[in-house]
Amino acid sequence: MEIITKSLKIGPYDLIELPTGIFALDGGAMFGTVPKVLWEKTNPPDEKNRIPMEARALCLKSKDRIIVIDTGNGSDFVEKYGEKIGPKFAEMYGADPEKGLLKALKKNNIAPEQVTDVILTHLHFDHAGGATRALNGEIVPTFPNAKYYVQNKNLQTARNPNIREKASYLSPNFEPLIEHKVLELLDGPVQNIFPGVDLLVSNGHTLAQQIVRISDSNTGLFYCADVIATSSHVRSAWVMGYDLFPLLVIEEKQRLLKEALEKNYYLYYEHDPYCAYSSVEFDKGDYKAGQRYQVAFPNCPG
């Protein structure tokens, strides 16, 4: 199916796609119990069985606010804090330290100082790595004038991770936010944290992940984070081996997909390397991605 490029505005916000760079994860881990002969048709692996993954953030730009949702892997290394993205990390995950969130924002004429708010869906390194950066040998918040928002329960999980998630929660990505007093902790779902922006809470992939719903009277979009990581994961049973509670993820997906289908909302895919968002269709008793899109922002050069 052809991927269509178009601009997208919801309520007061222009939506700006922020691809922060391709990295790689094991295909088997990304698709759990789904047979390789099925997932490799749409997600061809490399010689190490890794599939390409985008770390796609999203910007909501209005007259009053510039809101960034998730921040990608980050790209800094500072000895004091240990590895953020060093050579070992880059080799293991195929990460490109030459790309990142700030370059994606610069392409859209947005400086770090202009960002007012950062919503972190959760604190895994591929979602929160760009929340901080190196400056004069220290790790500091990437956006000096912004408040950052995360669920308190997810922060506690990040600080005391279980054995399965220990490698995914890296303290340089969030402890400096606490030290600089810019991290706002939330307890549960939030309606209208900003006009037309709601935060839902999911516990299947990791504890207290935030799903962001942006909507107005005409349309809406879910920033799916790791509940639906790519357009391939729209199928109900296609869940990740990384998920803590796969059956709960399926329940959470089906609630989200039901609402998206009924209201004609879009799904925004953080990790799909091929498309940014899509519509939803119901086919043969299950959901699937419909028309796929890339976001075109009218003021973006190139």
N, C-alpha and C positions, 0 to 999 in steps of 0.2 A: 504494500500500500504506500502510495506517495506521501511524503511528509510535507505538510503545508507550513509555510512561514507567514505569521501574521502578528500584528500588535494585539495586546490584550489589556483592557482597562476594566477594573472592577471597583465600583464605588468611586472614591476620590483618588484611587491609586492607579498609576501606570505600573504594569508588572514588567520587571527587567530580569531576564535570564542571566545568571552569573555562573557560567561553567568555570570551575577553578582548576581543572586538570584531570587527565586520565590517570587512573592507577589500576592495579590488577589484584583480583582475589580468586581463590580456587573455585572453579565452576561447581564442583561437587558440593562444597560448603554453601555456595550461594543458592543452590536448588535442593538441598536436603535429599529427600527420598525420591525426587523426580529422576527417572532414568536419563542417563547422559544422551542416549539416542534421541531423546525429545528436546532437551534444552540446548544441545549444541547446534540445532537447526537455526536458531535465532541468536545464539550467543556463542559463536565459534571460539574454542579455547586455543591458547598457544601451546608450545611444546611442554610446558610445565603444568598444563591443565588449568591455567589461569584465564579468566575472561576479562575484557576491558570494562572498567567501571568509571563513570563520571562522578565527580563530587560537585553536584550542581546546587549552588545556593540560589536564593531568590531575593530580589529587592522590590519593595513596595514604595513607590515614590509619589508623594502628594505635595500640596503647597506647604504643608506644615511639618511633614515628617519624611525621613528616609529610613525605612525599616529593612534590615537585612535578616533573612531567615537562614540559619546555619552558615558555616564558614569554611567548609572543606578541610583538607589535611594540614594546611599551613606549610611553611617552607623554611623555617629558621632552625638554626642549631646554636645553642649557647651552652658552654661547658658547665657553668654553675648549676644549670637545671638538668643536665644530662641530655640525652638525645630527644629532640623534637622531630625534625626530619634530618637525620644524618645519613652517611653512606649505607649503613646496614639496613636502615629502614627503607631507604629508596630502592635498594636492590631487592629486598624481600617483597615489597608491594608494587614494584615498578613505578614508583611515584616520581613525578617530575618536579624537582624543587625550583625550576625556572618559571613555573606557572603558579597561579594562586589567586586568592580573592581580590587583593589590591589591584592586580593588573586587570581583572575583569571589571572592577569598578572604574578604574581609570579610563578604560575603553568607553565607558558610558558617562564620562566627565563628572565623576563623583569622587571627591577627596575623602579620606578617612575622617577628617574633622567634621564633615557634613552629616555623617550617619548619626541619627538620634537614638536608635533602638536596635538591639540585636536579640532575636528569639533563637535560642538554642533548643532544638528538639530533644537532644540528649547529649551527653558528654563523651561519647565514643570519639576516638581521634579523627575519624573521617568526617565528623560533623562539627567538631569544636576546635580542630587544630588551628584554624585561622582566627580564632577569637583573641589570640595573643600573638605578639611578634617580638623579635629582637630589636632593642634600641640601646645603644651605648653599653653593650655587654649585659643587659638585663632583659628579662621577659616582662613586657608590659601589655596592657589592653591595646588591641589593634586600633580601636576607635575611641579616642580620648574623651569625646563628649557624649558617649552613648551609655545608656543603661542596658544591661544584659539580663535576660529573663530565662530561668530554668526552674524545673520542679525541684523542690527541696529534697524529695525522696530520691530523685535521680542523683543529686549531688552527694547524698549520703551513700548511695550505691557506688558512686565513683571513688569516694574516699575509702570505702571498705568493700572492694569488689569481691565477688565470688571467684572461684578458681577459673571458671570458664571465661570470664570477662576481664581478668586482670590485665591482659595485654592490650585491651581496647581503651582503658581509662588511663590517660597519661596526665599526671598532675600539672606539668607546665602549661597545659591547655586551660586550666580553670583556677588553680590556686592564686595566680597573679590577679585574677578578677576579684577574688575575695580580699586580697591584700590591698588593692586600690579602691575597695568599697564601691564597686560598680555592678556587683551581681545581686539581682533582685530575686529572692526565692519565693516560689509560688506553691500553694498547697491545693492541688486539685484543678479541675477545669475552670476556665475563666471566660466569661462572655464579654465581648466588646472591650478587650484589653486596649484596643484602639478601635475607632469607628469601623464597623464591618469586619473586624478580625476577632475570631474566637479561638481559644486553645482547648483542645480535647486531650484526654489522657489515655494512653495505651500502656499495657503492662505485659504484653506477650513477648515482644522482642527483648526488651530490657525493662526494668522497673521505671515507671513514670516518664515514658517518652511522650513528647508533646506532638500532636498533629494539629496543623494550623489550617483553619477554614477561613477563607476570604470570600465574602458574599455581598451582594446587593439585591435589589428587587428583581433583577433580570437574570443574573447568572452567579456562578460561584466556582471556587477552585479549592481542592484539598492539597496542601503540601504534605505528601504522604510519608516522608522520611523513610524509616525502615519497616513500616507496616506493609507498604507496597513499594519495594525498592526500585523495580523497573517495570516496564510495560508487560514483560513476560510474567511477572508475579501477580497480575490481576486475577488469573485463574485461582480459584479458592484454595486448592490443595498445594499450590506452588509456593511453599514457604522455605525459609532459609535454614540451613543447619546451624546457623548462629543464633537462631531464636531460642530463648529460654523455655518458652511454653508454646509450642507450635499449634496446639488445638485452640489456645486462646487467641493467637494471631489470626487463625481462620475465622473465629467468631467476630473479632474486631474488624477484619477486612470486610466481611459480609455486611455488617452494619453500615460501614462507610460506603461500600459500593451500592447498597440499596438506596441510600440517600442521594448519592451522586447520580444514579440512574433516574430516580424519581424527579429530581430537581434540575436535571441537565447540567450538572456541575462537571468540571474537568478534574483530572488527576494530574498532579505535577510530580515527576519522577526524579528523585535526587541522584540516583545511580545509573540511570539508563544512558549509555553512551550514544544512542542513536536518535532519541527524541526527548523533548522536554516535557511535554504533557499530551494528554489525549482525552477524548470522550470515552464513555463507558457503554458497552452493549451487553445484552443478555442473549446467550446463544446456547441452545441444547442443554438447558438446565444449569448453566454456569455463566459467570461474568467473563468478559474479555475486553481488552483495549479496543476502542473504535478508531476513529480518525486520529492520526498522530500529527503533532505540531512542534515547531520550534517557535520561540518568541521573537518577534521583531519589535524593537523599540524605536519609535520614529526619530528620536534625536541621537541615536547611536551612529557614530561615524564608522562606516565600513561594515 
